């Protein structure tokens, strides 16, 4: 991390100067933030032609100019061991420039944001009135990057709690670019609750090791998220394939309306289409998320009605929950015209219900219902996902 900071000694320290920002009027040090030329934490997506493109909500390139910030070396040394070490070295090398200050330049390749750096330096100098009460997600992410690189958590802990609390309502419930930024923020500011929530979302929604967006997210954290994802996907595929095998073996029969045959056919079609059977996916389940498996199975229940004129058709969920539609007098089959889950008639009502000119739905019991209940265990799998804990039982950090 010390490579993120350089002691600068130049012959003409005032040539080509960036704007000057004063944190400490009696400053004996100058922190130089090079211009930011690249977007922050870009989310790369792959087009159908396999060409990588960049999608990001961050500011466009070259949106932040460089900045010189007048600071106190004592405050820097007290807040950060990294600054302390570098300043100690600089003092021994007589690195003061013609303006009487030691110049500390942040590494250009780190792409620190000048606004974020100024906010943090105001905080560690006790300039609370100059520290914003709330910031947007990208600014908080860039603050976290500076805090992380220079180990400044203790100096900004209180501010971090406030920034997170005022922005917490924006945490996404899907695996995307903002979720990764939130993961990094929650890790740097040691917010166990937020970290647990965003890692759960990543476990459920990611289809491989999470993207880092160029952020220094710890390898151990990435590894544990993907291990939990693989375990979850494996359990989901086991439920689906065991249900399929049971239907194929005729162990979930329906002698009255052949509900098992309809369920089997729909499962085979959707699982084949999504490449979830033959061959059965194996670890590390590259490109497969838990939500992908769930959506494939849900497609069975929300698929269009079976071919009209068949003895049993309509919504498959209703068929396998013991409610089957019989054809009316003209050979067509009546239904309520809505897809999705939920019985067409209340289960408490055993008698047939008349529909459109004599068609009716006949309640019945069959073993196919057990297969549907088995697939419903997928919801329980998701509910059981806890997310990762920042600390262990003894209070030591896990990551």
N, C-alpha and C positions, 0 to 999 in steps of 0.2 A: 504493500500500500504506500510505502514511502516514495515509490516512483511517481506518484501522483503530484509530487511537489518538487520544485527545483529552486535553488538559490541562484538568482540572476545577477551577474556582474557584467555591465556593459559600459563602454566608453562614453556613450551619450544617452543617459537614461531618460532624457526628455524628448528624444526623437520619435516621431510617429506615435504620439501618446494616445491612449484610449481615454475616454472620459474619466474624471476623478470623482470618487464618492468618499465622503468623510464620515467614518464611524467614530473615530477618536481624534479630536482636534490636536492632541499632543502626541500623535502617532509616531512611533519609532520604527514602524514596519509598514510595508506596502504589499498588499496581496494583489497580484495581477491575474485577472481572469481573461484568457484568450477568447476571441470571438467564437460563438457557437455556430458551426457551419452545417450541422446535420440535424435532422429531426430527432426528437427524443423518443426512445423506445418504439421504433417502428414495428408494425405487425406485418410480416411478409405473408402473402398468399400466393398460391400457385394457380395460374390460369390453365384452361384446358390444353394449351400448347406447351404446358410445363415450364413456362417462363415465369420467373419470380417478379412480382410487382409489389409495391409498397402501399399499404393502407394504414394511415395513422391520423389521430386527432391532434397530434402535436403541431407546433408552429412549423412553418416551412423552413427550409435551410437558410442560413445566414440571417435569421430573424432577430438574433441577439448580438449586439456589438460587444466588443471587449470592454473591460472595466478595471480601473485601478481603485483599490479600496484602502484608505488610511486606517490602520488598526494598531492596537497595542500588542507588542510581543509578549508581555506578561499575561494578558488575557488569552492569547493564543496558546501559550505554553501551559497555562493552568487548565484549559479546556481539552487539550489534545496532546497525547504523548508523541504523536507524529510531528506536530508543529514544534513541540518542545525539543525533540531530537534534532530536527533540522535547524532550528534557531541556535541551538548550542553549537552545532557544527559551523554555522554561518558566523557566529561571534568569534570563534577561534580563527577563522579565515579572514577576518577584517573585511567583511563583505559589505559594509555600509557604502552607499553610493554618494554622489555629490550632493544629494538632497538630505543627507544625514540619516537615511533609513536603510534598513535591510529589505531588499526586494525578493519577494517569494512568488514565483510564477507557478500557477497550476498547469499541469501537463495538458497541452492542446488536445491530445488524443482522447482524453477523458470526457471532453465536451461538456464541462460544467456550465450551468446556466448562471449568468451574472446576477440575475434577479434573485435566484435561490441562494446563491452564495452571500449576497448582501443581507438577505433576511436572517440567515443563520449567524453571520458575524455581528449583526445588531443584537441578536438574542444573547450571544455569549459575552457581549460587552455590557449587558444590563440595560440596553436601550429599548425597553418594552414598548414605548409609545411609537416606535418605528417598526415594530413587528406586527404584521397584519393579523387580525383576529380570525380570518378565514382565507383559504387559498383554493384554487381549482386543483383538479386531480393531477395534471401534468406538473404544475408547480410543486405540489407536495411530493410527487415522485422524484423530482430533481433536487428538492431539499433532502429527501431521504438518501439520494446518491451521494451528496456532499457529506452528510452526517455519517454515512456508512464508511466512506473512504477514509475519513479523518477521525473516526471514533469519537463523535461529538454528542452521543446520545444523552449523557448526563446534563449537558448544557442546555438542551432543547426539549427535554422530556415533557415538561409541563405544556409547552407550546404544541408539541406533537399530539398530546391527548386532546387538546382543544381543536386543532385542525381536523383530526380524524372524526371527532364527535359531530362536527358541523358538516362533514362531507359523507358520513357513513350511509346516509340514505341513498347514495348513488351507487353503492356496491352492486354490481350486476349479478343476476342469478343464472348466468350462462358463461361457458368458457369462451373468453374473448380477450382482446388486448387489454381492456381496462381491468379485467380480473387479475391479470398477471401483474399489472402496476400495483394493484391493491395488495396482492400477495407480498410483493417486495416492501411496500410501505409498512404493512403490518409486522413483517419480520424485523425491519430496521427499528421501528418504534416499539417493538415488543408488546404488541397488542394481541394477546392470546385468543380472545374471543373472535376478532376479525380474522386472524390467521386460520383458526379452526373452520370458520365458515367458508372462506374462499378456497381453502384446500379441499373441502368436501365438494364444492362445486367443480373444482378442477378434476378430482378423482372421478366424478360421475360423468363429466362432459368431455374430457380430453380423450384423444384417440392415439396417444403415444406420449413420450416424455414431453412435458410442457415446454413451450417456447420461452426463452429467457428475454427476448427483445433487446439483447445486448446488455442487460442489467446483471450485476454480479450476484445472481441468486445462487445459493450454496448447492453444490452437487448432491449433497446428502438429502436436502429437501426435495430436489427434483426426483431423485431415486426413490424416495419413500412414497411420494405421490404416485409415481408410475407403478410401484409395487402394489399399492392399494387398488389402483385402476385395473391392473391385470387380474388381481384376485376377484374383484367385483365382476368383471367381464366373464371370467371363467365360471363363476357361480351362475350368472345369467344364462350363458350358453348351455350349461349343464341342465338347468331347468327346462329350457326350450327343447333340447335334443332328447331328454328323457321323456318329455311329453310326446314328442314325435314318435319315438320308438314304441311307446305304449300304445299309441293309436295304430301304428303299423302292425303291431302284434295282436290287435283286436282285443286289448285288455280294457278298453273304455267304450264298450259297445252301446248301441242304441237300436233295439229291435223294432221300435215303433216308427221313427222318422229318419234313422240313419244319420243322426247328428254327428257321430264320430267320423263318418266319411266326409261330410262337409268340412269339418274342422281340420281333418287330415289334409284334404286337398288344398285348403287355403294356406295352411302352415307350410306345406311343401312349396307352393308357388312363391310365397313371400320370402321364405328362407333361401330358396334357390336364387331368386332375383337379387337378394342382398348378400349372396355368397357366404351364408352362414351354415351351410351343410354341404357335404360331398365336394371337397373334403371339409371336415369340421375344422374351424379355425383353431390354431394353437398359439401358445405364448411365443412372442410377447404381444400378440393381437395387434400388430401394426395396422393403423388406420381404422380400428374398431373401438368405439366408445360404448359404455354401458347404455347411454341414451340411444345410441344407434340400434342396439339390440332391442330395446324396449319399443322404439318407434316401428321397427319391423313387425313385431308381434302385434302391436296395436293396429297395424294395417290390416290384420286379419279381421278384427272386429269392426272396423270402419270401412271395409271394402264395399263396393256397390253390391246391390242385391244379386242373388244367383239368377240364372236364366229363368225368365218368366214361363209359367206353364208347368214347372217341376212340382212334384208332390209337396216338397218342403222348400221354401225359399224365404227371402226377406233377410232381415238383419241377423247375422250369424251369432252374435252375442245372445240374442233372444232365443234362438234355436237351442243353443247349448245351455241355456239357463232354464230350459224346460218349457218354453213357449214357442210353439210351431204354428205357422200359418197354413191353413188349408185353402185350396182353390175355391173360388165362388162358381156360380152357375155358368159363366161364360168361359171358364177355363183359365182366367187370369187369377193372380194371387194378390190378395189385399195386404196392405201394410200401412204404417202410419207415415211413411215418407221421410223418416228421419234416421240418419245414421248414428253411430256412436253407441255407447253403452247405456244399459237401462232397460228393464222389461217393458213390453208394450202394455201389459196389464199388471196390476198389483199381484204379487204372489199369494196374497191372502184371499184372492178371488178365484176359486177353483172352477167356476162354471165358464163355458165358452162365452166370448164377447162378440156380439154381432158387429160386422163392419160392412159398409158399402154393399148393399144388395145381397146379403146372405153369407158373405165370407166370414170366417171366424178364426180365432186363435185358441188352440187346445193345449192346456197345461199338461205336463207330464214329467216324470222323473226318469233320468238315464245316467249311465256312468260317464258320459261325455262331459257332464257338468263338473265332475271331479278334475278333468283335464283343464277346463277353464279356470277352476280354482287354483290349480297348480301354477298356471301362467300368471295368476294374480300375485304369486309370491314375489314377482319381480319388484312390485311396489314396496314390499317389506324389505327387500334387499337394499333399496335406495334409502329407506327410512333408517336403516341400521348403520349407514355410513356416518361416522363421527367427525371426520376431518383429523388433521394432525395437531398434536399438542406441542406448544412451544417449549414447555418445561416438563421434566419428569416428576415423579412422586417426591423426590428429595429436593426439588427446587432448582436443579441444574438444567441449563438449557439443552435441548435435544439437538439444536442446529446452530 
